[in-house]
Amino acid sequence: MERLPDGTEHRTGIWIGNQKARRDKLDQAQLAALAELGVDWAAG
């Protein structure tokens, strides 16, 4: 669980797992955005 600056909490690990599981459905712009954030598997 990660607390964001606005005070809300987000399950970042679950979100990342979902993105990784669905990577075949992500378009190039989405993969590039994740790669820019340092997500290794998106840099493909």
Biopython code that builds the backbone (N, CA, C, O; Angstrom):
import numpy as np
from Bio.PDB.StructureBuilder import StructureBuilder

atoms = [
    (1, "MET", "N", (0.842, -1.164, 0.000)),
    (1, "MET", "CA", (0.000, 0.000, 0.000)),
    (1, "MET", "C", (0.894, 1.237, 0.000)),
    (1, "MET", "O", (1.831, 1.338, 0.792)),
    (2, "GLU", "N", (0.603, 2.149, -0.871)),
    (2, "GLU", "CA", (1.389, 3.379, -0.970)),
    (2, "GLU", "C", (0.457, 4.565, -0.736)),
    (2, "GLU", "O", (-0.627, 4.643, -1.315)),
    (3, "ARG", "N", (0.891, 5.476, 0.112)),
    (3, "ARG", "CA", (0.102, 6.681, 0.369)),
    (3, "ARG", "C", (0.558, 7.777, -0.592)),
    (3, "ARG", "O", (1.740, 8.115, -0.649)),
    (4, "LEU", "N", (-0.388, 8.322, -1.338)),
    (4, "LEU", "CA", (-0.103, 9.369, -2.309)),
    (4, "LEU", "C", (-0.112, 10.736, -1.629)),
    (4, "LEU", "O", (-0.636, 10.865, -0.522)),
    (5, "PRO", "N", (0.457, 11.755, -2.268)),
    (5, "PRO", "CA", (0.516, 13.088, -1.654)),
    (5, "PRO", "C", (-0.847, 13.650, -1.237)),
    (5, "PRO", "O", (-0.929, 14.438, -0.294)),
    (6, "ASP", "N", (-1.909, 13.250, -1.930)),
    (6, "ASP", "CA", (-3.237, 13.763, -1.559)),
    (6, "ASP", "C", (-3.858, 12.996, -0.398)),
    (6, "ASP", "O", (-4.986, 13.283, 0.004)),
    (7, "GLY", "N", (-3.124, 12.014, 0.148)),
    (7, "GLY", "CA", (-3.602, 11.259, 1.306)),
    (7, "GLY", "C", (-4.300, 9.956, 0.964)),
    (7, "GLY", "O", (-4.568, 9.151, 1.856)),
    (8, "THR", "N", (-4.602, 9.729, -0.316)),
    (8, "THR", "CA", (-5.244, 8.476, -0.693)),
    (8, "THR", "C", (-4.214, 7.356, -0.701)),
    (8, "THR", "O", (-3.012, 7.596, -0.816)),
    (9, "GLU", "N", (-4.703, 6.140, -0.579)),
    (9, "GLU", "CA", (-3.817, 4.982, -0.608)),
    (9, "GLU", "C", (-4.065, 4.205, -1.895)),
    (9, "GLU", "O", (-5.189, 4.127, -2.390)),
    (10, "HIS", "N", (-2.989, 3.635, -2.421)),
    (10, "HIS", "CA", (-3.070, 2.920, -3.694)),
    (10, "HIS", "C", (-2.273, 1.632, -3.592)),
    (10, "HIS", "O", (-1.168, 1.624, -3.049)),
    (11, "ARG", "N", (-2.818, 0.562, -4.101)),
    (11, "ARG", "CA", (-2.124, -0.729, -4.114)),
    (11, "ARG", "C", (-1.264, -0.814, -5.374)),
    (11, "ARG", "O", (-1.641, -1.450, -6.357)),
    (12, "THR", "N", (-0.130, -0.176, -5.326)),
    (12, "THR", "CA", (0.747, -0.060, -6.486)),
    (12, "THR", "C", (1.207, -1.419, -6.995)),
    (12, "THR", "O", (1.261, -1.638, -8.205)),
    (13, "GLY", "N", (1.539, -2.330, -6.092)),
    (13, "GLY", "CA", (2.003, -3.653, -6.505)),
    (13, "GLY", "C", (0.961, -4.406, -7.311)),
    (13, "GLY", "O", (1.290, -5.072, -8.292)),
    (14, "ILE", "N", (-0.284, -4.304, -6.903)),
    (14, "ILE", "CA", (-1.370, -4.966, -7.635)),
    (14, "ILE", "C", (-1.535, -4.327, -9.010)),
    (14, "ILE", "O", (-1.738, -5.031, -9.999)),
    (15, "TRP", "N", (-1.452, -3.008, -9.080)),
    (15, "TRP", "CA", (-1.579, -2.305, -10.350)),
    (15, "TRP", "C", (-0.468, -2.732, -11.307)),
    (15, "TRP", "O", (-0.725, -3.009, -12.479)),
    (16, "ILE", "N", (0.773, -2.783, -10.804)),
    (16, "ILE", "CA", (1.908, -3.193, -11.648)),
    (16, "ILE", "C", (1.704, -4.634, -12.128)),
    (16, "ILE", "O", (1.952, -4.939, -13.295)),
    (17, "GLY", "N", (1.255, -5.516, -11.233)),
    (17, "GLY", "CA", (1.008, -6.903, -11.622)),
    (17, "GLY", "C", (-0.038, -7.003, -12.716)),
    (17, "GLY", "O", (0.105, -7.793, -13.649)),
    (18, "ASN", "N", (-1.088, -6.204, -12.604)),
    (18, "ASN", "CA", (-2.128, -6.196, -13.631)),
    (18, "ASN", "C", (-1.587, -5.706, -14.966)),
    (18, "ASN", "O", (-1.904, -6.278, -16.009)),
    (19, "GLN", "N", (-0.767, -4.649, -14.945)),
    (19, "GLN", "CA", (-0.202, -4.132, -16.187)),
    (19, "GLN", "C", (0.702, -5.173, -16.837)),
    (19, "GLN", "O", (0.672, -5.364, -18.053)),
    (20, "LYS", "N", (1.502, -5.838, -16.019)),
    (20, "LYS", "CA", (2.409, -6.852, -16.551)),
    (20, "LYS", "C", (1.629, -8.020, -17.153)),
    (20, "LYS", "O", (1.993, -8.535, -18.211)),
    (21, "ALA", "N", (0.566, -8.432, -16.483)),
    (21, "ALA", "CA", (-0.246, -9.541, -16.983)),
    (21, "ALA", "C", (-0.941, -9.179, -18.295)),
    (21, "ALA", "O", (-1.223, -10.054, -19.114)),
    (22, "ARG", "N", (-1.211, -7.904, -18.489)),
    (22, "ARG", "CA", (-1.937, -7.444, -19.679)),
    (22, "ARG", "C", (-1.026, -6.753, -20.686)),
    (22, "ARG", "O", (-1.510, -6.047, -21.570)),
    (23, "ARG", "N", (0.279, -6.945, -20.569)),
    (23, "ARG", "CA", (1.222, -6.197, -21.417)),
    (23, "ARG", "C", (0.988, -6.403, -22.902)),
    (23, "ARG", "O", (1.293, -5.513, -23.696)),
    (24, "ASP", "N", (0.457, -7.550, -23.299)),
    (24, "ASP", "CA", (0.186, -7.789, -24.722)),
    (24, "ASP", "C", (-0.926, -6.890, -25.253)),
    (24, "ASP", "O", (-1.042, -6.695, -26.463)),
    (25, "LYS", "N", (-1.744, -6.341, -24.356)),
    (25, "LYS", "CA", (-2.853, -5.476, -24.761)),
    (25, "LYS", "C", (-2.498, -3.991, -24.677)),
    (25, "LYS", "O", (-3.291, -3.146, -25.092)),
    (26, "LEU", "N", (-1.318, -3.664, -24.147)),
    (26, "LEU", "CA", (-0.905, -2.269, -24.033)),
    (26, "LEU", "C", (-0.350, -1.792, -25.368)),
    (26, "LEU", "O", (0.352, -2.530, -26.060)),
    (27, "ASP", "N", (-0.671, -0.549, -25.724)),
    (27, "ASP", "CA", (-0.116, -0.026, -26.973)),
    (27, "ASP", "C", (1.295, 0.519, -26.727)),
    (27, "ASP", "O", (1.760, 0.583, -25.589)),
    (28, "GLN", "N", (1.958, 0.906, -27.802)),
    (28, "GLN", "CA", (3.357, 1.339, -27.710)),
    (28, "GLN", "C", (3.523, 2.565, -26.818)),
    (28, "GLN", "O", (4.516, 2.671, -26.097)),
    (29, "ALA", "N", (2.576, 3.483, -26.853)),
    (29, "ALA", "CA", (2.662, 4.687, -26.016)),
    (29, "ALA", "C", (2.583, 4.314, -24.533)),
    (29, "ALA", "O", (3.305, 4.877, -23.709)),
    (30, "GLN", "N", (1.712, 3.371, -24.200)),
    (30, "GLN", "CA", (1.589, 2.929, -22.814)),
    (30, "GLN", "C", (2.859, 2.220, -22.350)),
    (30, "GLN", "O", (3.340, 2.459, -21.242)),
    (31, "LEU", "N", (3.397, 1.350, -23.198)),
    (31, "LEU", "CA", (4.638, 0.661, -22.856)),
    (31, "LEU", "C", (5.792, 1.649, -22.712)),
    (31, "LEU", "O", (6.623, 1.511, -21.814)),
    (32, "ALA", "N", (5.842, 2.641, -23.591)),
    (32, "ALA", "CA", (6.903, 3.648, -23.516)),
    (32, "ALA", "C", (6.794, 4.455, -22.225)),
    (32, "ALA", "O", (7.810, 4.769, -21.606)),
    (33, "ALA", "N", (5.578, 4.791, -21.815)),
    (33, "ALA", "CA", (5.381, 5.542, -20.572)),
    (33, "ALA", "C", (5.845, 4.724, -19.376)),
    (33, "ALA", "O", (6.487, 5.263, -18.474)),
    (34, "LEU", "N", (5.532, 3.438, -19.354)),
    (34, "LEU", "CA", (5.976, 2.572, -18.260)),
    (34, "LEU", "C", (7.493, 2.428, -18.275)),
    (34, "LEU", "O", (8.129, 2.459, -17.222)),
    (35, "ALA", "N", (8.076, 2.270, -19.462)),
    (35, "ALA", "CA", (9.530, 2.143, -19.579)),
    (35, "ALA", "C", (10.220, 3.412, -19.080)),
    (35, "ALA", "O", (11.261, 3.341, -18.427)),
    (36, "GLU", "N", (9.643, 4.559, -19.387)),
    (36, "GLU", "CA", (10.212, 5.837, -18.937)),
    (36, "GLU", "C", (10.192, 5.946, -17.414)),
    (36, "GLU", "O", (11.043, 6.610, -16.822)),
    (37, "LEU", "N", (9.216, 5.292, -16.783)),
    (37, "LEU", "CA", (9.131, 5.280, -15.325)),
    (37, "LEU", "C", (10.093, 4.265, -14.698)),
    (37, "LEU", "O", (10.219, 4.193, -13.476)),
    (38, "GLY", "N", (10.768, 3.483, -15.548)),
    (38, "GLY", "CA", (11.745, 2.527, -15.053)),
    (38, "GLY", "C", (11.240, 1.105, -14.922)),
    (38, "GLY", "O", (11.872, 0.287, -14.254)),
    (39, "VAL", "N", (10.112, 0.793, -15.546)),
    (39, "VAL", "CA", (9.557, -0.551, -15.511)),
    (39, "VAL", "C", (10.323, -1.398, -16.547)),
    (39, "VAL", "O", (10.118, -1.253, -17.752)),
    (40, "ASP", "N", (11.197, -2.271, -16.061)),
    (40, "ASP", "CA", (12.103, -3.024, -16.932)),
    (40, "ASP", "C", (11.402, -3.842, -18.005)),
    (40, "ASP", "O", (11.829, -3.818, -19.159)),
    (41, "TRP", "N", (10.336, -4.569, -17.663)),
    (41, "TRP", "CA", (9.701, -5.462, -18.616)),
    (41, "TRP", "C", (8.994, -4.705, -19.736)),
    (41, "TRP", "O", (8.688, -5.298, -20.771)),
    (42, "ALA", "N", (8.727, -3.416, -19.559)),
    (42, "ALA", "CA", (8.034, -2.629, -20.584)),
    (42, "ALA", "C", (9.011, -2.126, -21.648)),
    (42, "ALA", "O", (8.590, -1.698, -22.723)),
    (43, "ALA", "N", (10.295, -2.175, -21.357)),
    (43, "ALA", "CA", (11.288, -1.603, -22.266)),
    (43, "ALA", "C", (11.637, -2.536, -23.420)),
    (43, "ALA", "O", (12.432, -2.169, -24.285)),
    (44, "GLY", "N", (11.079, -3.693, -23.451)),
    (44, "GLY", "CA", (11.231, -4.707, -24.349)),
    (44, "GLY", "C", (11.953, -4.863, -25.531)),
    (44, "GLY", "O", (11.899, -5.924, -26.152)),
]
sb = StructureBuilder()
sb.init_structure("model")
sb.init_model(0)
sb.init_chain("A")
sb.init_seg("    ")
for serial, (resi, resn, name, xyz) in enumerate(atoms, 1):
    if name == "N":
        sb.init_residue(resn, " ", resi, " ")
    sb.init_atom(name, np.array(xyz, "f"), 0.0, 1.0, " ", f" {name:<3s}", serial, name[0])
structure = sb.get_structure()
